[in-house]
Amino acid sequence: MLTWYCMLYKIINKKALIELASIGGIMAFFFWIDRSFGLLDWITKEFLLAFPGLRQYTLNMAGVSFVGLLVYSIMQRVRGRQEAIARKTLEKFLKQQDFIDSETGLSNRLGFKLMLGELRNSQIMPLNVILAFEIRNLDSIGSVHGAAIATMIENSYSQQIRHLCRENDSAARVGNGRFYMVINSADPDEIKAHSAHVLSEIKKFSENGLLIDNLPMSIHLNLGLLDLDADKKVTQEWDEEGVVQRLDYMLYSSRNKSHELVATYNEKMEQSLKQRALVETELLDALNIGQISPYFQPFIDMKTNQVVGLEILARWEHPTEGFISPDVFVHIAEDVGAMRDLTLLMLKRACEAAVNWPDEIKLAFNISPNELRSEKTMDRFFEILKETGVSSDRVEIEITENAFIEEVGEISEAIAKLKKRGIQISIDDFGTGFSNLTHLKMLPFDKIKIDQSFIRDMASNPDSEAIVKNIIALGKSLGLPTVAEGIELGENRDMLHELGCSVGQGYLYAKALNTEEVLPFIENYQSQMVHLDKVA
């Protein structure tokens, strides 16, 4: 008997046994009522009159069973209702989790958009200011010290931002090291004052670095401010995604600023955002159909006054937007993974054109460190030289000074391979980075290219003149020629000649030329320069 009971208990769960016991108790209660007060006698007599063959005991059992089943049905309905409420509560909780960042407890990107939508519906949106903070060097910290340290830094900032939020303010972590904070108030002056206070406090929190797990961490921030009251007509057209898109772009743009400066979203940035969207959408098609083509800016030997080389520059002539600056689309090409296609296409078209030019004319080409590290890109690079018949000793590779310094270990092998093939290496934008003599001694480059920012105002700025003079002297001491870019004035050309600069480049000599203009320019340069000197 006990064994049978245990088997039955395994088959029927505990909750079911409790329910059966409850039903049994209710049935026993009705039996007691019937025996004591005859509650069911009248019903039983009526059924016996209608159905003479039935027994009273059978009817009593059926009646009590019916009541029991009715009670059981009610209990099931109640339990179903409770389960439905619990399920909805769980769904609501899980939905809330979709809007909460698990690391910091702040709203996540989805929650931030939801909050913006609620603000818009409540008509508070036009008086909002949104502040943006991004830990610029968080990825570097994570790479060196580990993800746990990076998470601790984010948590420190989330606590600080939460502390700065007033009752009506709200904040979110919307990405790796990126936070947005909405300043809410009906008073524009109060919004302005509190925004300034928050930015000031965040700067103070960061300026001395953080001590994380007994490790001192230097923090660099990107800061931004989006004033949704600045142009109500425009901002009313933005949906939540549009606001977030502009915040992201504002922080992207602020990466070129000092970490102490605050980028403010404005009309110019709006135009840049729209242009970026256009470029991202049409860049690959523009490459395929030939809208982007190589242009060439001449190098002039300052002693012999002869054309000695050409720098290859990418130019995009859009059918409706006109010329799009390479400062815009080159960076976007890197972001969307199209830099390899752009680099190799410009090289191929330039080399195909250079076959018809004098052999002494060198081609200078800028290649990003990422492409230098790519064996696939470099293999195709040399295939193009072979296919077009351009000798390697006619090609120079320009690499920016900062790339030399920051990535010297990663690109040194690629540079060695280029040198072995007879390709010369030029260090570009020299003077804007933080080179020292140790770096210069380590790196096997062949030319120093002085940044144009020093050339353009050297005649009026003694500091720029001193920098140019020292760079030329450094080049002489190392036995390296120097190239001055951005020469636009005759007096600057004359000063550079006197200082002993080797090669000049700039609008004084020529603008960037298309393929058809290059050979006539080379052939007629001497007469053109005589005319320019007379005009000057």
C-alpha positions as CSV (number, residue, x, y, z in Angstrom):
1,M,0.0,0.0,0.0
2,L,2.8,2.4,0.9
3,T,4.7,1.6,-2.3
4,W,1.5,2.3,-4.3
5,Y,1.1,5.6,-2.6
6,C,4.7,6.6,-3.3
7,M,4.3,5.8,-7.0
8,L,1.1,7.8,-7.1
9,Y,2.8,10.8,-5.4
10,K,5.6,10.7,-8.0
11,I,3.0,10.7,-10.8
12,I,0.9,13.5,-9.3
13,N,2.8,16.6,-8.2
14,K,2.5,18.1,-4.8
15,K,0.3,21.0,-5.9
16,A,-2.2,18.6,-7.5
17,L,-2.4,16.5,-4.3
18,I,-3.1,19.6,-2.3
19,E,-5.9,20.5,-4.8
20,L,-7.4,17.0,-4.6
21,A,-7.3,17.1,-0.8
22,S,-9.1,20.5,-0.9
23,I,-11.8,19.1,-3.2
24,G,-12.1,16.0,-1.0
25,G,-12.6,18.3,2.1
26,I,-15.2,20.3,0.3
27,M,-17.1,17.2,-0.7
28,A,-16.9,15.8,2.9
29,F,-18.3,19.2,4.1
30,F,-21.3,18.9,1.8
31,F,-21.9,15.3,3.0
32,W,-22.0,16.6,6.5
33,I,-24.4,19.4,5.6
34,D,-26.7,16.9,3.9
35,R,-26.6,14.4,6.8
36,S,-27.1,17.1,9.4
37,F,-29.7,19.5,7.8
38,G,-31.0,17.6,4.8
39,L,-29.9,20.4,2.5
40,L,-29.9,18.2,-0.6
41,D,-33.1,16.1,0.3
42,W,-35.4,18.3,-1.7
43,I,-33.2,18.1,-4.8
44,T,-32.8,14.4,-4.4
45,K,-36.5,13.7,-4.0
46,E,-37.3,15.7,-7.1
47,F,-34.7,13.7,-9.1
48,L,-36.1,10.4,-7.7
49,L,-39.6,11.4,-8.8
50,A,-38.3,12.2,-12.3
51,F,-35.9,9.2,-12.5
52,P,-37.4,6.5,-10.3
53,G,-34.5,4.1,-11.1
54,L,-31.9,6.2,-9.4
55,R,-30.8,5.7,-5.8
56,Q,-30.5,8.5,-3.3
57,Y,-26.9,7.6,-2.5
58,T,-25.9,8.0,-6.2
59,L,-27.6,11.3,-6.5
60,N,-25.9,12.6,-3.3
61,M,-22.5,11.5,-4.7
62,A,-23.2,13.2,-8.1
63,G,-24.3,16.4,-6.5
64,V,-21.3,16.7,-4.2
65,S,-19.0,15.7,-7.2
66,F,-20.6,18.5,-9.2
67,V,-20.0,21.0,-6.5
68,G,-16.4,19.7,-6.1
69,L,-15.8,20.1,-9.9
70,L,-17.3,23.6,-9.8
71,V,-15.0,24.6,-7.0
72,Y,-12.0,23.0,-8.8
73,S,-12.9,24.9,-11.9
74,I,-13.0,28.2,-10.0
75,M,-9.6,27.4,-8.4
76,Q,-8.1,26.7,-11.8
77,R,-9.4,30.0,-13.1
78,V,-8.0,31.8,-10.2
79,R,-4.7,30.1,-10.6
80,G,-4.7,30.9,-14.3
81,R,-5.4,34.5,-13.6
82,Q,-2.5,34.6,-11.1
83,E,-0.2,33.0,-13.6
84,A,-1.2,35.5,-16.3
85,I,-0.5,38.4,-13.9
86,A,2.9,36.8,-13.0
87,R,3.7,36.3,-16.7
88,K,2.8,39.9,-17.5
89,T,4.9,41.1,-14.5
90,L,7.8,39.0,-15.8
91,E,7.4,40.3,-19.3
92,K,7.3,43.9,-18.0
93,F,10.5,43.2,-16.0
94,L,12.2,41.6,-19.0
95,K,11.1,44.6,-21.1
96,Q,12.6,46.9,-18.6
97,Q,15.8,45.0,-18.7
98,D,15.9,45.7,-22.5
99,F,16.1,49.3,-21.6
100,I,18.7,49.1,-18.8
101,D,22.4,48.8,-19.2
102,S,23.5,45.8,-17.1
103,E,26.9,47.2,-16.3
104,T,26.0,50.6,-14.9
105,G,22.2,50.4,-14.1
106,L,21.6,53.5,-16.3
107,S,19.4,53.5,-19.3
108,N,20.9,51.9,-22.4
109,R,20.6,53.2,-26.0
110,L,17.2,51.7,-26.5
111,G,16.0,53.1,-23.1
112,F,17.5,56.5,-24.0
113,K,15.5,56.6,-27.2
114,L,12.3,55.6,-25.3
115,M,12.9,58.4,-22.8
116,L,13.4,60.9,-25.7
117,G,10.1,59.8,-27.2
118,E,8.3,60.4,-23.8
119,L,9.8,63.8,-23.5
120,R,8.7,64.7,-27.0
121,N,5.1,63.5,-26.3
122,S,5.1,65.6,-23.1
123,Q,6.2,68.7,-25.2
124,I,9.2,69.2,-22.9
125,M,11.7,68.3,-25.7
126,P,12.2,71.8,-27.1
127,L,13.7,73.0,-23.9
128,N,16.2,70.2,-23.5
129,V,19.9,70.3,-23.6
130,I,21.7,66.9,-24.0
131,L,25.3,66.6,-22.8
132,A,27.5,63.9,-24.3
133,F,30.6,62.3,-22.7
134,E,33.0,59.8,-24.2
135,I,36.0,58.2,-22.6
136,R,38.3,58.6,-25.5
137,N,41.1,56.3,-24.4
138,L,38.9,53.5,-22.8
139,D,39.8,51.0,-25.5
140,S,43.5,51.6,-25.0
141,I,43.1,51.2,-21.2
142,G,41.2,48.0,-21.7
143,S,43.8,46.6,-24.1
144,V,46.6,47.3,-21.6
145,H,45.0,46.7,-18.2
146,G,42.1,44.4,-19.1
147,A,38.3,44.7,-19.5
148,A,37.7,44.6,-15.7
149,I,39.6,47.9,-15.2
150,A,37.8,49.5,-18.1
151,T,34.4,48.5,-16.6
152,M,35.4,50.0,-13.2
153,I,36.2,53.3,-15.0
154,E,32.8,53.3,-16.7
155,N,31.1,52.5,-13.4
156,S,33.0,55.4,-11.8
157,Y,31.7,57.8,-14.4
158,S,28.2,56.4,-14.3
159,Q,28.1,57.1,-10.5
160,Q,29.4,60.6,-11.0
161,I,26.9,61.3,-13.7
162,R,24.1,59.9,-11.6
163,H,25.2,62.1,-8.7
164,L,25.0,65.2,-11.0
165,C,21.5,64.3,-12.2
166,R,18.7,66.3,-10.6
167,E,15.2,65.0,-10.1
168,N,14.0,65.8,-13.6
169,D,17.3,65.0,-15.4
170,S,18.1,61.6,-16.8
171,A,21.3,59.8,-18.1
172,A,22.2,56.8,-20.2
173,R,25.2,54.7,-21.2
174,V,24.8,54.3,-24.9
175,G,28.0,52.6,-25.9
176,N,31.5,51.6,-24.8
177,G,32.6,54.5,-22.6
178,R,29.8,56.8,-24.0
179,F,27.2,58.5,-21.8
180,Y,24.4,61.0,-22.6
181,M,22.6,63.2,-20.0
182,V,19.4,65.1,-20.6
183,I,19.0,68.4,-18.6
184,N,15.3,69.1,-18.1
185,S,13.8,72.3,-16.9
186,A,11.1,74.8,-17.9
187,D,13.6,77.6,-17.4
188,P,16.2,78.0,-20.2
189,D,18.6,80.0,-17.9
190,E,18.5,77.1,-15.4
191,I,19.3,74.6,-18.1
192,K,22.2,76.7,-19.3
193,A,23.6,77.1,-15.7
194,H,23.2,73.4,-14.8
195,S,24.7,72.3,-18.1
196,A,27.8,74.4,-17.5
197,H,28.0,73.0,-13.9
198,V,27.8,69.4,-15.1
199,L,30.5,69.9,-17.7
200,S,32.7,71.6,-15.2
201,E,32.3,68.8,-12.7
202,I,33.0,66.1,-15.2
203,K,36.2,67.9,-16.3
204,K,37.3,68.2,-12.6
205,F,36.5,64.5,-12.1
206,S,38.8,63.6,-15.0
207,E,41.6,66.1,-14.9
208,N,43.7,64.3,-12.3
209,G,42.9,60.9,-13.6
210,L,41.3,58.0,-11.6
211,L,42.8,55.6,-9.1
212,I,41.4,52.2,-10.1
213,D,42.4,49.1,-8.2
214,N,45.5,51.0,-7.0
215,L,46.4,51.9,-10.6
216,P,46.5,55.5,-11.6
217,M,44.6,56.0,-14.9
218,S,44.9,59.0,-17.1
219,I,41.5,59.8,-18.7
220,H,40.9,61.7,-21.9
221,L,37.3,62.8,-22.7
222,N,35.3,63.9,-25.7
223,L,32.6,66.4,-24.7
224,G,29.6,67.6,-26.6
225,L,26.5,69.7,-26.1
226,L,23.3,69.5,-28.2
227,D,20.9,72.4,-27.5
228,L,17.5,71.3,-28.8
229,D,16.2,74.8,-28.2
230,A,18.7,76.4,-30.5
231,D,16.7,75.8,-33.6
232,K,13.2,74.5,-32.8
233,K,12.2,74.4,-36.4
234,V,14.9,71.9,-37.3
235,T,14.8,69.9,-34.1
236,Q,11.1,69.3,-34.4
237,E,11.8,67.4,-37.6
238,W,14.2,65.0,-35.8
239,D,12.8,61.8,-34.4
240,E,14.5,59.9,-31.5
241,E,16.9,58.2,-33.9
242,G,17.8,61.5,-35.5
243,V,18.7,63.0,-32.1
244,V,20.9,60.0,-31.2
245,Q,22.5,60.1,-34.6
246,R,23.5,63.7,-34.2
247,L,24.8,63.1,-30.7
248,D,27.0,60.3,-32.0
249,Y,28.2,62.4,-34.9
250,M,29.0,65.3,-32.5
251,L,31.2,63.1,-30.4
252,Y,32.8,61.7,-33.5
253,S,33.6,65.3,-34.6
254,S,34.9,66.2,-31.1
255,R,37.7,63.6,-31.4
256,N,39.8,66.3,-33.2
257,K,39.4,68.7,-30.3
258,S,41.3,68.9,-27.0
259,H,39.7,66.8,-24.3
260,E,39.0,70.1,-22.4
261,L,36.9,71.6,-25.3
262,V,33.2,71.0,-25.7
263,A,31.9,70.4,-29.2
264,T,28.6,72.2,-29.8
265,Y,26.2,70.8,-32.4
266,N,25.5,73.6,-35.0
267,E,24.4,74.1,-38.6
268,K,27.9,73.4,-40.0
269,M,27.9,70.1,-38.2
270,E,24.5,69.3,-39.5
271,Q,25.7,69.9,-43.1
272,S,28.7,67.7,-42.4
273,L,26.5,65.0,-41.1
274,K,24.3,65.1,-44.2
275,Q,27.4,65.0,-46.4
276,R,28.8,62.1,-44.5
277,A,25.5,60.2,-45.0
278,L,25.7,60.9,-48.7
279,V,29.4,59.8,-48.9
280,E,28.8,56.6,-46.9
281,T,25.9,55.7,-49.3
282,E,27.6,56.5,-52.6
283,L,31.3,56.0,-52.0
284,L,31.6,52.4,-53.4
285,D,29.5,53.2,-56.4
286,A,31.6,56.4,-57.0
287,L,34.8,54.2,-57.1
288,N,33.2,51.7,-59.5
289,I,31.9,54.3,-62.0
290,G,35.0,56.5,-61.9
291,Q,33.7,59.6,-60.2
292,I,36.8,59.4,-57.9
293,S,40.0,59.9,-59.9
294,P,43.6,60.8,-59.3
295,Y,44.8,64.4,-59.4
296,F,48.5,65.4,-59.3
297,Q,50.2,68.3,-57.5
298,P,53.8,69.0,-58.8
299,F,57.0,68.9,-56.7
300,I,59.5,71.6,-57.8
301,D,63.2,71.4,-57.2
302,M,64.0,74.8,-55.6
303,K,67.6,74.9,-57.0
304,T,67.0,73.9,-60.6
305,N,63.4,75.0,-60.8
306,Q,62.4,71.8,-62.5
307,V,59.4,69.5,-62.0
308,V,60.8,66.4,-60.2
309,G,57.7,64.7,-59.0
310,L,53.9,64.6,-58.5
311,E,51.9,63.8,-55.4
312,I,48.8,61.7,-56.2
313,L,45.6,63.1,-54.7
314,A,42.2,61.6,-54.8
315,R,39.4,63.9,-56.1
316,W,35.7,63.1,-56.1
317,E,33.6,65.0,-58.6
318,H,30.0,64.3,-57.6
319,P,27.3,64.9,-60.3
320,T,25.1,67.0,-58.0
321,E,27.3,68.0,-55.0
322,G,30.4,69.1,-57.1
323,F,33.9,68.4,-55.7
324,I,33.8,66.5,-52.4
325,S,36.9,67.1,-50.3
326,P,39.3,64.2,-49.7
327,D,39.4,65.4,-46.0
328,V,35.8,64.1,-45.9
329,F,35.7,60.9,-48.0
330,V,39.1,59.5,-47.2
331,H,38.3,59.2,-43.5
332,I,34.9,57.7,-44.3
333,A,36.6,55.2,-46.6
334,E,38.6,54.1,-43.6
335,D,35.5,53.8,-41.4
336,V,33.5,51.8,-43.9
337,G,36.4,49.5,-45.0
338,A,36.8,51.0,-48.5
339,M,40.3,52.3,-48.0
340,R,42.0,49.4,-49.7
341,D,39.8,49.8,-52.8
342,L,40.4,53.6,-52.9
343,T,44.2,53.2,-52.4
344,L,44.7,50.6,-55.1
345,L,42.4,52.2,-57.6
346,M,44.2,55.6,-57.4
347,L,47.6,53.9,-57.6
348,K,46.5,51.9,-60.7
349,R,45.1,54.9,-62.6
350,A,48.1,57.1,-61.6
351,C,50.6,54.5,-62.8
352,E,48.7,54.0,-66.1
353,A,49.0,57.7,-66.7
354,A,52.6,58.0,-65.6
355,V,53.8,55.5,-68.3
356,N,53.5,58.5,-70.8
357,W,55.5,60.9,-68.6
358,P,59.2,61.4,-68.3
359,D,61.0,58.6,-66.3
360,E,62.6,61.1,-63.9
361,I,59.1,62.2,-62.6
362,K,58.5,60.4,-59.3
363,L,55.0,59.6,-58.0
364,A,54.4,60.3,-54.3
365,F,51.6,58.3,-52.7
366,N,50.1,58.4,-49.2
367,I,49.2,55.0,-47.7
368,S,47.5,54.5,-44.3
369,P,49.2,52.3,-41.7
370,N,46.4,49.8,-41.9
371,E,47.0,49.2,-45.6
372,L,50.8,49.1,-45.0
373,R,50.2,46.2,-42.6
374,S,48.0,44.4,-45.0
375,E,50.0,41.8,-47.0
376,K,47.1,41.5,-49.4
377,T,47.2,45.2,-50.2
378,M,50.9,45.4,-50.5
379,D,51.0,42.3,-52.8
380,R,48.5,44.0,-55.0
381,F,50.5,47.2,-54.8
382,F,53.5,45.6,-56.4
383,E,51.3,43.7,-58.9
384,I,50.0,47.1,-60.2
385,L,53.6,48.4,-60.6
386,K,54.5,45.3,-62.6
387,E,51.3,45.4,-64.7
388,T,51.7,49.1,-65.6
389,G,55.5,48.9,-66.1
390,V,56.2,51.7,-63.5
391,S,59.6,51.1,-61.9
392,S,59.6,50.9,-58.1
393,D,62.3,53.6,-57.9
394,R,59.9,56.1,-59.4
395,V,57.5,55.6,-56.4
396,E,57.6,57.3,-53.0
397,I,55.4,56.4,-50.1
398,E,54.3,59.2,-47.7
399,I,53.5,58.3,-44.1
400,T,52.4,60.9,-41.6
401,E,54.7,61.7,-38.7
402,N,52.2,60.5,-36.1
403,A,51.9,57.1,-37.9
404,F,55.6,56.8,-37.7
405,I,55.6,57.5,-34.0
406,E,52.5,55.6,-32.8
407,E,52.8,52.6,-35.0
408,V,56.5,52.3,-35.8
409,G,56.6,48.7,-34.4
410,E,53.7,47.5,-36.5
411,I,54.7,49.1,-39.8
412,S,58.5,48.8,-39.6
413,E,58.4,45.4,-41.3
414,A,56.3,46.8,-44.1
415,I,58.6,49.8,-44.5
416,A,61.6,47.4,-44.7
417,K,59.9,45.5,-47.5
418,L,59.2,48.7,-49.4
419,K,62.8,49.9,-49.0
420,K,64.1,46.5,-50.2
421,R,62.1,47.0,-53.4
422,G,63.7,50.4,-54.0
423,I,60.7,52.5,-52.9
424,Q,61.6,55.7,-51.0
425,I,59.8,56.7,-47.8
426,S,58.8,60.3,-46.9
427,I,57.7,61.4,-43.5
428,D,54.7,63.6,-44.0
429,D,53.3,66.5,-41.9
430,F,56.6,66.8,-40.1
431,G,56.5,69.2,-37.1
432,T,52.9,68.5,-36.1
433,G,53.7,65.4,-34.0
434,F,56.1,64.6,-31.2
435,S,59.1,63.2,-32.9
436,N,62.5,63.2,-31.3
437,L,65.9,62.4,-32.6
438,T,65.6,58.8,-31.3
439,H,62.6,58.2,-33.6
440,L,64.3,59.9,-36.5
441,K,67.3,57.7,-36.1
442,M,65.2,54.5,-35.9
443,L,63.1,55.1,-38.9
444,P,64.5,54.5,-42.4
445,F,62.9,57.4,-44.3
446,D,64.4,59.3,-47.2
447,K,62.7,62.7,-47.1
448,I,61.2,65.1,-44.6
449,K,58.0,66.9,-45.6
450,I,57.4,70.1,-43.6
451,D,53.7,70.6,-42.7
452,Q,52.1,73.4,-44.6
453,S,50.7,75.1,-41.4
454,F,54.3,76.3,-40.7
455,I,54.9,77.4,-44.4
456,R,51.9,79.5,-44.9
457,D,52.6,82.0,-42.1
458,M,56.4,81.8,-41.8
459,A,56.9,85.3,-43.3
460,S,54.7,86.8,-40.6
461,N,55.2,84.4,-37.7
462,P,58.7,84.2,-36.1
463,D,57.8,80.9,-34.4
464,S,56.8,79.2,-37.6
465,E,59.9,80.6,-39.3
466,A,62.1,79.2,-36.5
467,I,60.4,75.8,-36.8
468,V,60.9,75.6,-40.5
469,K,64.5,76.7,-40.2
470,N,65.3,74.0,-37.6
471,I,63.6,71.3,-39.6
472,I,65.6,72.2,-42.7
473,A,68.8,72.2,-40.6
474,L,67.9,68.8,-39.1
475,G,67.4,67.4,-42.6
476,K,70.8,68.7,-43.7
477,S,72.4,67.2,-40.6
478,L,70.8,63.8,-41.4
479,G,71.6,64.1,-45.1
480,L,67.9,64.1,-46.0
481,P,66.2,66.5,-48.5
482,T,63.3,68.6,-47.2
483,V,60.0,69.3,-49.0
484,A,57.9,72.3,-48.2
485,E,54.2,71.9,-48.9
486,G,51.6,74.7,-49.0
487,I,53.8,77.4,-50.7
488,E,51.3,80.1,-51.9
489,L,53.4,83.3,-51.7
490,G,56.5,84.3,-53.5
491,E,58.2,85.6,-50.4
492,N,57.8,82.2,-48.7
493,R,59.3,80.5,-51.6
494,D,62.3,82.9,-51.5
495,M,62.8,82.4,-47.8
496,L,62.7,78.6,-48.2
497,H,65.2,78.9,-51.0
498,E,67.6,80.9,-48.8
499,L,67.2,78.4,-45.9
500,G,68.2,75.6,-48.2
501,C,64.9,73.8,-48.6
502,S,65.2,71.1,-51.4
503,V,61.7,70.9,-52.9
504,G,58.6,73.1,-53.0
505,Q,55.0,72.3,-53.5
506,G,51.9,74.5,-53.5
507,Y,49.5,76.7,-55.4
508,L,52.2,79.2,-56.2
509,Y,53.5,76.5,-58.6
510,A,50.3,74.8,-59.6
511,K,46.9,73.6,-58.3
512,A,46.3,69.9,-58.4
513,L,46.1,68.8,-62.1
514,N,44.0,66.1,-63.7
515,T,45.7,63.4,-65.8
516,E,45.4,65.4,-69.1
517,E,46.9,68.5,-67.7
518,V,50.1,66.9,-66.3
519,L,52.2,66.5,-69.4
520,P,51.5,70.0,-70.8
521,F,52.4,71.4,-67.4
522,I,55.7,69.6,-67.3
523,E,56.6,70.7,-70.8
524,N,55.6,74.3,-70.3
525,Y,56.6,74.9,-66.7
526,Q,59.6,77.0,-67.3
527,S,57.7,79.6,-69.3
528,Q,54.9,79.6,-66.8
529,M,57.3,80.4,-64.0
530,V,58.8,83.3,-65.9
531,H,55.3,84.7,-66.2
532,L,54.5,84.1,-62.5
533,D,57.6,86.0,-61.5
534,K,56.7,89.0,-63.7
535,V,53.2,89.0,-62.2
536,A,54.6,88.8,-58.6
